[in-house]
């Protein structure tokens, strides 16, 4: 299992914006580590709420060594 899966017990994803980085919990969209500017964070939460089911599926796939691409916010 990749090291970043061992760092947090919660299902999560990592997002970057410029020089910012945040680790976001998939279940409730709380910030586990790092930070993003408020506008970027609002867009991330909007995107994650639309694709929450896919994020959970991606989490499970990554634990098994595979992954797929989730659509960007349009």
Secondary structure, DSSP 4 states (H G I P E B T S, - for coil): --HHHHH-SS-EEEEEETTEEEEEETTT--EEEEE--HHHHHHHHHHHHHSHHHHHHHHHHHHTT---PPPPP-
